[in-house]
Amino acid sequence: MTTSTLKKPTQHSLFAMAFLDASSETLLRDFFTKRCGIPPALVCRDMHVTVYHARRPMGVADATETIQFSVPGSELRMMTMAPGGENPRDDIDPRRCSIGLRIRRAEGAAKPLEALRRRFYGLESVRALGARQRSDRRNSAFGARHYQPHVTVLRPGAISDPDLSKLGEALRAHVPAIAFDRFVIRNRVR
């Protein structure tokens, strides 16, 4: 048997995402391009928080629903999109990574996202989980172990200063809040 006749196993993924509304995405895009001088091609499109991700079939159909909540700008922090990227680390160069907006859990800013996430906990059967622990508001059974609500906003190479705190302070001064208007569930099979 040759390798060309071997069939790869089917890979299932379930994604549940809360999308920013158009005016919030425009506000962020304008902040990064006009105020910070970042080229538009390095600012992400279709900004969203991945509320839940599973690498198993979970028996949930694709769906889109209208949602409406906002997160105060004061509860947003810049982060490097790398393991442990919530905090500055010597071994991570933010200039070479995607950059995200972390939504703090303090003051209840992440509560609407946690409510959307809770919908999926009961779907985690023993068969789907195997030896994994169930997901909860802070931990994920699949993917990154620790769930950190975030929106990826910039592509690698977008920033020149590795100190994200300065960018974060400027963003909080310019962005009073970000709003979400769409919750999308998508299954992917490869």
Summary of the structure (lengths in Angstrom):
residues: 190
radius of gyration: 18.0
end to end distance: 22.7
largest distance: 62.4
contacts: 518
relative contact order: 0.30
helix: 29%
strand: 30%
